[in-house]
C-alpha cells in the first residue's frame, strides 16, 4: 500500500512583520515575501508609507484607539492573507501581544526586526541586560520615577517629540537633574541623529517623534534617596499623620509578600504607602486602595504619581460597601476601619485559597477583633514596637511609638478550612 504524502500545513492567515526606520531595505526576504503576498496590509500610516508599490494589498491604517479595534479589524478581513506591520520587534511593547491575545499563541506568524532598544544599546555601548526599559507610549511620564536610581541606566520609549523635554522635567522634579540624556532619533534609518544634554540644562526643542531616550541616572547631592525595597523614608510621602510609619511599613510589606502580577486591596489607604510600595516591588504588581476621605484619596493619587506608580487605582468610599465590585485580590491589607461591621468577613470571603490577609491596629477595640479572627482562622498574631532615640536634657533616651498589633493569615484550601471548623477548641490546660 502506498502511503499518501503528509498534508502540508497551510500558511498562517496573519503575519506580523517588524519594520524599522530603514524601511523596505532593512527587511529580510521572508518579510518582503509576506508583504508582497498579503491581500490586506494593516499598520500605522508611517509604516505603510515605507512599503513599495510591489505590495499591492489593501492598505488599512490602524484606527485610534488601536487596542479595542483589533478583534473587529481582523474579523472584517477574515479569509484574506493579512500582514500587520509593527515597529521593530512586535513582541516588545508591540502589536504582537494584542494579536496573540485575540488569535492565540502560534496563530500569527511573527517576523521580528531589531527593536529600537537593541539599536540604542548598540549605538551607545550599553549592555542590554544591564539596562532598564520604560515605555511612555500611551502611559504617563510619572511611571518613570520608580526606575530612577543613582548610577542606573534607563532607556525610555518615547510617545512623541515632546517626551524628551517631559522626561527632563520629571528628572529635575525627582532630584535627578545632573542625569545625562541622549535622544536617539530614527534609529537605523537614513536620517538617524542624536542630541544630548543634562536634565538640569536641557537645551533642545522637540525633534523627530520617532525617538528613544537614554538616561544615565545621577542624583542631585542632598536629594532624598529612595531605595528599591519597602520602607521608604516617611518624608517621601505627603500625609496628614495617617501614614504607616517606615519600620512598620517594611514589616507589613514583608508579610504581605508581593509577587509579580498580584493584586492588593489596601483598605483605609491613609496616604497610600502600603499600596504604593507594593506596586514599586515589581512593575507588574497592581493595587486598589479604598479611602473614605476625599482629601486623603487625592493625596494618595499625588503620592502614587510622585513615587512612580500612577496606575494605582484609588476608590473613594467606605468599606465594606465599596468592595463589592472590585476584582478578586491576591492579598488584602486592612490599615483602617477594622470596626466597620462585616469588614473582616467580607475581606476573608473575597480572598481565593492561598490569598493573604494582613491587618494592623493600635486600638484595644480593633485588637479584640483581631484576636477573635485569630481564634477562628489561625495565622499569626504579633505586636510590633518601635522606639526612637531622642534628646533627654543633655542625654539621649528612648521614645516609644504606639505598639502595633498585626494579624496575618493565609487562606487555606476549602477542605482544610472545613476540617478546622469541625475541630473542637482545646483549652491550653488540656493535657489529653
N, C-alpha and C positions, 0 to 999 in steps of 0.2 A: 504494500500500500504506500502510495506517495503522500508524504506529508505536505500540506499546504504551507507556503511561506508565512511567517508570522505577520500579522497585520501591522502596518506602520502606524505609529501614533499620529494623530492629526496635529498640525502646528497650532500653538495656542492662539486663541482669538484676540488676546490682548497682549501687546508687547510694550514694555516701558523702556524708553531709550533715554539714557542720561546724555546731556549735551552741555558743552562748556562755551565760554566766550569765543573760542576759536571756531565754533560752528561746525559746518559740514567737514571741513578739513581735519578736525580732530576726532572724527568718528571712525570706528572700526568697520571692516567690511560687513560683518554681521549686522551692525547697527544701521548702516546705509541700506542694506538689502531690506530690512524690516520696514524702514520708512518709505522706500520706493514701492514696496508691495502693498502697503497699507491702503485700505479703502477710506479710512477715516483717520485724520491726524488731529489729536487733541493736545493743546498746550497753551502756554501764555503767548500773548501777541509777540513779545520779543523773541521767544524761542521759535515760533512758527516762521517769523521773518528770516531766520537763519537757514531755512531749507531752500534748496534749488527747485527749479521748475520740474525736474525729474520726479519729484514727489508729487504725484497727481491726485492723491486722495483729498477728500473734502476736508478743508481746514476749519476746525471748530475751536475758537478761543474759550478758555475757561471763564465761566461767569463768576460774579462776586456776590455773596461769599462762595468760596470754592468748595469747601468740605461737604456741606449739605447737598450740593448739586451732583456729587459723584454717582450715587446709585441711579438717579434718573437719566443722567447723560449716557451711562453705559447701557441702560435699558433701551434708550431711544435708538441706539445703533447696534443692538443685538443682532448677531448673524453676520456682521461685517468684520473684516480684519481691521482691528483698531491698533494704532500706535499712539502711545501717550508720551509726550516729551517732558523731561524733568531736568532741573538744573543739577548738573554734576551727578552725584550718587543718589539715585531715587530712594534708597533706604536710609539715608542720613538726613533727617528732618525734611524728607521729601514726600512726594505724592505716592510713592510706593506703599507706604504704610496704609494710607486710606484705601488704596485699591485692593490690598490684601484683606483688609477688614471687610470689604464688600464681596470680593470674589473667592477668598480663601487662599491659604498658602499653597504655592505651587501652581496656581492657575495662571496668573500673569507671568509672562517671561520677562525677566529683569536683565537689562544690558547696561551696567553702570559705567559711568565716566569718572575720572578723578574728581573728588569733591574740592570745593574752594578751600576747605581746611587742609587737605593734602597739598594743594598748590602753595598755600600760605606758609606752611611749615617748611616746604622745600625752598621757598624764596628766602626766608629769614633764618633758616638753620635751627629751628626748634624741633626737638624730638616730639612726634605726635603723641606718644604715650605719656609724656610728662606735661601735656598742655590741656587745660580745661576748655571746654567749648560751651558757650551760652548762646542760645538763639534769641533774638529780639524780633523775629519775624512774627507779627501778629501777637506779640506779648509785650507787657510793659517793661520799660527800661529798668524799673526798680528791682527786677529779679536778678540783675547782675550783681547787686550788693552782696548777696550770700557767697559769691565766688571770690571776693576780694580779700586777699591775704598777702602780707608783705613778702616779696620775693617770688610770688607765683606768676605764671604766665597764662594768660587767658585769651582765647580767640572769640570774638563776638560776630555772629552772623547778623548783618545789618538789615533793617527793614527798608531803609531808603537813604537818600542822600543826606538827610538831616540827622541820621543816627550818630555819626561820629561826634558832632557837637553836643548832642544829648548825653552821650557817654562821658565826654569830658566834663560836663557839668555835674553829672552824678558822682564821678570820681572826686571832684572838688568837695562836694557835699559830704561824702563819706570819709574824708580825711586821706585821700589818695591823690592829692594834687600833683606831687612830683612824678607820678607814673608816666612812663614813656608810651606814646601811642603811635602806631603805624597804620595807616589806612591804605589797603591794597585794593586797587580798582581793576575791573576787567581782567582778572587773573587768567592767564593762558591765551588771551586774545591779542590782536594786533595793537590795541590801544591800552595795554597794561601800563599802570602807573602806580606810584607810591608817594604819599606825603606823610610827614611825621612831625611830632612836637610833643609837648607835655600837656597834661590836663590843665595845669595852672595857667598855661600860656598857649592855648590852642588858637593858632592864627588863621586857620584855613576856612574859607567859605565852603558851602556844600558843593560836592563834586559829583562824581558818577554814582547813580543809585545802586549799581551792581558793585558792592564793596564788602570787604571783611576787615574787622578792626583787630589788631594785635595789641595787647596791653601787657607791658612789663610792670607789674604792680610794685609801687613804692609808697609806703605810708608816710604821711606828714609827721615829723617829730612831735611827740606830745599828744598826737591824736589817740582817741580811745581805741584800745586793741580788743578785737573780738575774736575769740578762739573758735575752733571747729567742733567743740563738744559742748553739751549742755552745761549751763551755769555761767551765762554771760553776765558781765557786771550789771548791777542794778541800775547804774547810770545810763545804760543803753536804752532804757525804757522811759517813755513819758507815762506818768502814773499819778494817781491821787491818793496813794497809800495802799490801794488794793493791788498788791503785787506779791506773788510768791517769791520770797527772797532767794538770793543766789544759791546758797548751800542747800536749802530745802528743795529748790527747783531742780538742782542737779541730782539729788537723791530720788526725787519723784520721777524724773525722766529715765533714770536708771531702772526703776521698777516697771515703768510703762513699756520700756524696751522697744522703741520704734524700729521697724524693719521696712525695707524698700517697698513702696506701693501701698502701705497700710493707711487706714483712715482712723483718725481720732475724733471723738466727741469731747470737747472741753466745755464742761458745764459751769457757768459762773465765771466767765472769762476774765473779769477784772481788767488787767492790762494786756492780756493775751499772751503772756510769757510762755506758758506751757505749750500752747498750740504752736507758737512761733518757733520755739526751739525743737519741737517735734518735727516740724517741716524742714528746718535747717539741717536735720540729721541726714537727710538724703533728698535729692531733687524730686523723687517720685512720691515722697510721703505727702499725705493730704490731711487736712484738718478742718473741722467745723467748730467754731466757738459760739456758745449761746450766752448772751448777756442781756439782762432785762433793762439796764440803764442805757438810754440812747447816747448820752455823753461818753460813757465808757466804751460803748460799741464803736463810736467814731475814733476814740483814742486807740483801740485795738487795731483798726484799719491803718491808722497812721504808723503805729509801731511795726506792723507787718510790712508795709511798704518800705520803711526806712531800713529794716533788717533783712530785706531781700526775699520775702515770701508774700508778695502781693496777692497770690492766689488763695490765701486763707479766706475761707467763707465765714462771714460774721452774720449770725442770726440774732436780731433784736427781739427778745421776747422772754417769757417766763417758762422755766422748765417745771414739770414735765410736759406741759401742754404743747410747747413749741418743738418737741422732739418727734411728734407723730409721723411727719412726712420725710424725715431725714433718712439717707441711705444707711444700711447696716454698718456699724462700726467694727473695727478690729480691736479697739481699746476705748475705754471711757475714763476720763478724769473728772472728778467732781471736786471743785475747789470752793464752791459756794452754793447755798440754797439746800443743804442737806435736809433741813427740817421741813421742806416742802412736801406735803402729803403725796405719797406714791412715787417720789423721785427715785429712790434706790431700787425699788422693784421694777420700775419702768426701764431703768438703765440695765439692770440684770437681764430682764426679758429680751432686751434688744440685742444683747451680745450673742454671737454664734458660739458653738462649742470651741474651746480654745481661746476665746476672747478674754481680755484682761480688763479689770476694773480697779482703779485706784482712787481713794477718797482721802482728803486731808481736812482736818478741822482743828480749831483751837478752843472750842466751847464745850462745856460739860454736856449740854443737851445733845449736840451732834455726836459727841464721843459715845454717849449711851446708845445712839442709833447704830454706830459702827460696831460696838461691842455685840449688839444683838445680831447684826448681819454676820459678824464673825462666827457666832454660835450656829447660825443657820447654814452658812455656805462654806465655812472654813477660811482658808487663806492665811495671811499673816497680819498681825496687829502689832505695830511698833510705835514708839514715841521718839520723835526726833527733837533734840535740844541743841541749840547753838548759842555760844557765848562769845562776846567780843571784848577784847582788851580795851579799856578806856582810862583816861586820866582820873585819878582819885587824889585830889590835892597835888602834892609833889610826887606821888607814886602812881602805880598802874594796878588796876583791878579788873575783875570780870563783870560784865553786864550781861545778864541772861535775857535772851529773847523769849517770847512766849513759846512754850513747847508745842509741837505739832503732833497730833495723833494721826497716824496713817494706817489705813486698811488697804491691803492689796490682795487680789484673788484672781485666779484663773478659772474660767467657767469650764467644768468638766463635760464629758460626753453625757448624753441623755441617760444612758444606762447607769453610769457611775453616780449621777445626781439622784436617780431614783433609789439606788441602793442606800445612799447616805440618808435619805429621808425616812427609810424604814428602820434604821438602826436606833435603838433606844439610847437616850443620853446617859452617860456614865458619870457618876459622881467622882471627883478626884480622890475621895477616900475609899472608894470601892476597890477591894483587892481581889476580886474574883479572878 
